[in-house]
Amino acid sequence: MVLLQAAASWAREPGRPLLLVATIDHGLRPEARREAEAVGALAASLGLGHAILTWDERPGRVSQEAARDARYRLLRDHARAIGARRLATAHTADDQAETLLMRMASGSGLAGLAGMAPESARGDILHLRPFLGFAKADLVATCRARGWAFVEDPSNAEPRFARVRWRRLMLPLAAEGLDARRLGRLAERLRRADRALEAAASVAEARLVASRPEGGLSIAFGDLLAEPEEIALRVLLRALQRGRPDVPIRLDRAETALAALAAAHREGRRARRSLAGSVLTLTREGMLVLDAEPSRNRGR
């Protein structure tokens, strides 16, 4: 509701784009529909159109991650349906800090530790997070000062959710100086480093990865290993994702595969690995060949 009221105020200036509001009803709490309708009433009072998007295809057991993925999918599909190309959500610096800590605990790589970006593209939809640099307490204070309505999501107090447990850990961490502002600044620096590494990986990929006439890809593996390890890993990941961009690749498995192939290369022997739907074959001549894994073997 804070984003709704701030955006409505911003949109009153001449030349600003038309704003439309959407609320997700995940169908997980009986009161969620009433809350969504309350947002609709507020939007109407501000002269803005509003739609309630319902998650109808829920699995039997719902995690916060599944609900989040469904939420974004519904919002992107709705944006496309109404001809919108920009989507704004109210993520705060607190959300960024929690995301960073959770990804650290799950073993994310540098890209994951960069957290959420102020702007990120998903296909033809640009996702904006205008509040990412503001603490939740600052937004609450703004609402009170301006007389704006705001609500607390009851699920934010449910300890069965991992994010809520991490949120509670933020208090003792902040007391030691590791607050949301510092974690947010760390995410910015990691994002900057990640962009630099991605640029270097793009150059290396163009030089090292080639398409084979008979299908698949080939990489001059000795030249790949001459690159800094992080660049070599990113080039391998990019090669694996060519043609299969939606196949998830666990970073630790990619690291293990690269290390095993590097050991085989040093010993001058052939090696073969399966990873993320591809078969990686290292020849004695030092060429790494990537072919699609036969469908019957995928997932093994």
C-alpha positions as CSV (number, residue, x, y, z in Angstrom):
1,M,0.0,0.0,0.0
2,V,3.0,2.3,0.6
3,L,4.1,1.9,-3.0
4,L,0.6,2.4,-4.3
5,Q,0.2,5.8,-2.5
6,A,3.7,7.0,-3.3
7,A,3.3,6.0,-7.0
8,A,-0.1,7.7,-7.2
9,S,1.5,10.9,-5.8
10,W,4.3,10.6,-8.4
11,A,1.9,10.0,-11.3
12,R,0.0,13.2,-10.7
13,E,2.8,15.2,-12.4
14,P,2.2,16.0,-16.0
15,G,3.6,13.6,-18.5
16,R,3.8,10.7,-16.2
17,P,2.7,7.3,-17.4
18,L,-0.6,5.6,-16.6
19,L,-0.4,3.4,-13.5
20,L,-2.4,0.2,-12.9
21,V,-2.4,-1.7,-9.7
22,A,-2.5,-5.5,-9.2
23,T,-2.7,-7.5,-5.9
24,I,-2.1,-11.3,-5.6
25,D,-4.5,-13.5,-3.7
26,H,-2.5,-16.7,-3.1
27,G,-5.5,-18.3,-1.6
28,L,-3.5,-19.3,1.5
29,R,-5.4,-17.2,4.1
30,P,-9.1,-16.6,4.3
31,E,-8.6,-12.9,5.0
32,A,-6.3,-12.4,1.9
33,R,-9.3,-11.7,-0.4
34,R,-10.6,-9.0,1.9
35,E,-7.1,-7.4,2.1
36,A,-6.8,-7.5,-1.7
37,E,-10.2,-5.8,-2.0
38,A,-9.1,-3.1,0.5
39,V,-6.1,-2.4,-1.8
40,G,-8.6,-2.1,-4.7
41,A,-10.7,0.4,-2.7
42,L,-7.7,2.5,-2.0
43,A,-6.6,2.4,-5.6
44,A,-10.1,3.5,-6.7
45,S,-10.0,6.4,-4.3
46,L,-6.8,7.5,-5.9
47,G,-8.2,7.1,-9.4
48,L,-6.3,4.0,-10.3
49,G,-7.5,0.8,-11.9
50,H,-7.0,-2.4,-9.9
51,A,-7.0,-6.1,-10.5
52,I,-6.9,-9.1,-8.1
53,L,-4.8,-11.9,-9.5
54,T,-5.6,-15.4,-8.1
55,W,-3.2,-18.3,-7.8
56,D,-5.4,-21.1,-9.0
57,E,-2.8,-23.8,-9.7
58,R,-1.4,-24.3,-6.2
59,P,0.5,-27.4,-5.3
60,G,-0.6,-29.4,-2.3
61,R,2.1,-28.1,-0.1
62,V,3.1,-24.5,-0.6
63,S,6.5,-23.0,0.3
64,Q,7.3,-19.3,0.4
65,E,9.6,-19.8,-2.6
66,A,6.8,-21.4,-4.6
67,A,4.4,-18.6,-3.7
68,R,7.0,-16.0,-4.7
69,D,7.6,-17.6,-8.1
70,A,3.9,-17.8,-8.7
71,R,3.4,-14.2,-7.6
72,Y,6.0,-12.9,-10.1
73,R,4.7,-15.1,-12.9
74,L,1.1,-13.8,-12.3
75,L,2.3,-10.2,-12.3
76,R,4.4,-10.6,-15.5
77,D,1.6,-12.3,-17.3
78,H,-0.9,-9.6,-16.2
79,A,1.6,-6.9,-17.3
80,R,1.8,-8.4,-20.8
81,A,-2.0,-8.8,-21.0
82,I,-2.6,-5.1,-20.3
83,G,0.3,-4.0,-22.5
84,A,2.6,-2.8,-19.6
85,R,6.3,-3.2,-19.9
86,R,7.3,-2.1,-16.4
87,L,6.5,-3.7,-13.1
88,A,7.2,-2.1,-9.7
89,T,7.3,-3.9,-6.3
90,A,7.9,-2.5,-2.8
91,H,11.0,-4.5,-1.8
92,T,13.0,-2.6,0.9
93,A,16.6,-2.6,2.2
94,D,15.4,-5.0,4.8
95,D,14.2,-7.5,2.1
96,Q,17.6,-7.1,0.4
97,A,19.5,-7.8,3.6
98,E,17.4,-10.9,4.3
99,T,17.9,-12.1,0.8
100,L,21.6,-11.7,1.0
101,L,21.9,-13.7,4.3
102,M,19.6,-16.5,3.0
103,R,21.7,-16.8,-0.2
104,M,24.9,-16.9,1.8
105,A,23.5,-19.8,3.9
106,S,22.4,-21.7,0.8
107,G,25.9,-21.4,-0.8
108,S,25.1,-19.0,-3.6
109,G,27.7,-17.7,-6.0
110,L,28.6,-14.1,-6.6
111,A,25.6,-13.5,-8.8
112,G,23.2,-14.7,-6.1
113,L,25.0,-12.7,-3.4
114,A,24.6,-9.6,-5.5
115,G,21.0,-9.7,-4.3
116,M,18.1,-7.9,-6.0
117,A,18.9,-5.2,-8.5
118,P,17.0,-1.9,-8.5
119,E,16.1,-2.8,-12.1
120,S,16.1,-6.2,-13.7
121,A,14.7,-7.5,-17.0
122,R,12.8,-10.7,-17.3
123,G,12.0,-11.2,-21.0
124,D,10.1,-8.1,-22.1
125,I,9.2,-6.9,-18.6
126,L,11.4,-4.5,-16.6
127,H,11.1,-5.1,-12.9
128,L,11.6,-1.9,-10.8
129,R,12.3,-1.9,-7.1
130,P,12.2,1.8,-6.2
131,F,12.3,1.3,-2.4
132,L,15.4,-1.0,-2.4
133,G,17.5,1.7,-0.8
134,F,15.0,2.5,2.0
135,A,14.6,0.7,5.3
136,K,11.1,-0.5,6.2
137,A,11.1,1.7,9.3
138,D,11.7,4.7,7.1
139,L,8.7,3.9,4.9
140,V,6.5,3.3,8.0
141,A,7.6,6.7,9.3
142,T,6.8,8.3,6.0
143,C,3.3,6.8,6.0
144,R,2.6,8.1,9.5
145,A,3.9,11.6,8.6
146,R,1.7,11.8,5.5
147,G,-1.3,10.0,7.0
148,W,-1.0,7.1,4.5
149,A,-2.6,3.8,5.2
150,F,-0.4,0.8,5.6
151,V,-0.8,-2.8,6.7
152,E,1.4,-5.7,8.1
153,D,1.2,-9.0,6.3
154,P,0.4,-11.6,9.0
155,S,2.7,-14.1,7.3
156,N,5.7,-11.9,8.2
157,A,5.4,-13.1,11.8
158,E,5.1,-16.8,11.0
159,P,8.3,-18.5,12.3
160,R,7.7,-21.6,10.1
161,F,9.0,-19.5,7.2
162,A,12.7,-19.3,6.7
163,R,12.7,-15.6,5.8
164,V,10.9,-14.7,9.0
165,R,13.5,-16.6,11.0
166,W,16.3,-14.7,9.2
167,R,14.4,-11.4,9.8
168,R,14.5,-12.1,13.5
169,L,18.3,-12.8,13.3
170,M,18.8,-9.3,11.8
171,L,18.2,-7.6,15.2
172,P,21.3,-9.1,17.0
173,L,23.4,-8.7,13.8
174,A,22.4,-5.0,13.6
175,A,23.4,-4.6,17.2
176,E,26.9,-5.7,16.1
177,G,27.0,-3.3,13.2
178,L,25.8,-5.6,10.4
179,D,22.6,-3.8,9.6
180,A,20.4,-3.7,6.5
181,R,22.2,-0.6,5.2
182,R,25.6,-2.3,5.3
183,L,24.4,-5.5,3.9
184,G,22.7,-3.6,1.1
185,R,25.9,-1.8,0.3
186,L,27.7,-5.1,0.2
187,A,25.2,-6.4,-2.3
188,E,25.8,-3.3,-4.5
189,R,29.6,-4.0,-4.4
190,L,29.1,-7.6,-5.3
191,R,26.7,-6.7,-8.1
192,R,29.4,-4.3,-9.5
193,A,32.0,-7.1,-9.3
194,D,29.6,-9.6,-10.9
195,R,29.0,-7.2,-13.8
196,A,32.7,-6.9,-14.4
197,L,33.2,-10.7,-14.3
198,E,30.3,-11.2,-16.7
199,A,31.8,-8.7,-19.2
200,A,35.1,-10.6,-19.0
201,A,33.3,-14.0,-19.4
202,S,31.5,-12.7,-22.5
203,V,34.8,-11.9,-24.2
204,A,36.3,-15.3,-23.2
205,E,33.2,-17.1,-24.4
206,A,33.3,-15.5,-27.8
207,R,36.9,-16.6,-28.2
208,L,36.8,-20.1,-26.7
209,V,33.3,-21.6,-27.4
210,A,32.5,-22.8,-30.9
211,S,29.5,-24.5,-32.5
212,R,30.2,-27.9,-34.1
213,P,28.9,-28.7,-37.6
214,E,27.5,-32.0,-36.3
215,G,25.8,-30.3,-33.3
216,G,26.8,-29.3,-29.8
217,L,29.7,-27.1,-28.7
218,S,33.4,-27.4,-28.3
219,I,35.8,-25.5,-26.0
220,A,39.6,-25.4,-26.3
221,F,40.0,-26.6,-22.8
222,G,43.7,-25.7,-22.3
223,D,42.9,-22.1,-23.2
224,L,39.9,-22.2,-20.9
225,L,42.0,-23.3,-18.0
226,A,44.5,-20.5,-18.8
227,E,41.7,-18.0,-17.8
228,P,41.2,-17.0,-14.2
229,E,39.2,-19.8,-12.5
230,E,36.1,-17.7,-12.0
231,I,36.1,-16.7,-15.7
232,A,36.6,-20.4,-16.8
233,L,33.7,-21.4,-14.6
234,R,31.4,-18.8,-16.0
235,V,32.3,-19.7,-19.6
236,L,31.5,-23.3,-18.9
237,L,28.2,-22.3,-17.3
238,R,27.3,-20.2,-20.3
239,A,28.1,-23.0,-22.7
240,L,25.9,-25.4,-20.7
241,Q,23.0,-22.9,-20.8
242,R,23.1,-22.3,-24.5
243,G,19.8,-23.6,-25.9
244,R,18.7,-24.6,-22.4
245,P,18.5,-21.3,-20.5
246,D,15.8,-22.5,-18.1
247,V,17.7,-25.6,-16.9
248,P,19.0,-24.9,-13.3
249,I,22.7,-25.6,-12.8
250,R,23.9,-26.1,-9.2
251,L,27.1,-24.1,-8.8
252,D,28.8,-26.6,-6.6
253,R,28.3,-29.3,-9.3
254,A,29.7,-27.1,-12.0
255,E,32.7,-26.4,-9.8
256,T,33.2,-30.1,-9.2
257,A,32.9,-31.0,-12.9
258,L,35.4,-28.3,-13.9
259,A,37.9,-29.5,-11.3
260,A,37.6,-33.1,-12.4
261,L,38.0,-32.2,-16.0
262,A,41.0,-30.0,-15.2
263,A,42.7,-32.9,-13.3
264,A,42.1,-35.2,-16.3
265,H,43.5,-32.6,-18.7
266,R,46.7,-32.2,-16.6
267,E,47.2,-36.0,-16.7
268,G,46.5,-36.2,-20.5
269,R,43.6,-38.5,-20.3
270,R,40.0,-38.6,-21.5
271,A,37.1,-37.8,-19.2
272,R,33.4,-37.7,-19.4
273,R,30.8,-36.0,-17.1
274,S,27.1,-35.4,-17.2
275,L,25.8,-32.0,-16.0
276,A,22.5,-30.1,-16.4
277,G,21.3,-32.1,-19.4
278,S,24.6,-32.1,-21.2
279,V,27.4,-34.6,-21.7
280,L,30.9,-33.1,-21.3
281,T,33.6,-35.1,-23.1
282,L,37.3,-34.2,-22.7
283,T,39.4,-35.6,-25.6
284,R,43.1,-36.5,-25.3
285,E,43.7,-33.6,-27.7
286,G,42.4,-31.2,-25.0
287,M,39.1,-30.3,-26.6
288,L,36.0,-30.2,-24.4
289,V,32.9,-31.3,-26.3
290,L,29.4,-30.6,-25.1
291,D,26.5,-32.6,-26.4
292,A,22.9,-32.9,-25.3
293,E,22.4,-35.8,-22.9
294,P,20.0,-38.5,-24.2
295,S,16.6,-37.9,-22.8
296,R,16.4,-41.2,-21.0
297,N,19.5,-40.3,-18.9
298,R,18.5,-36.8,-17.9
299,G,18.0,-36.2,-14.3
300,R,20.3,-39.2,-13.3
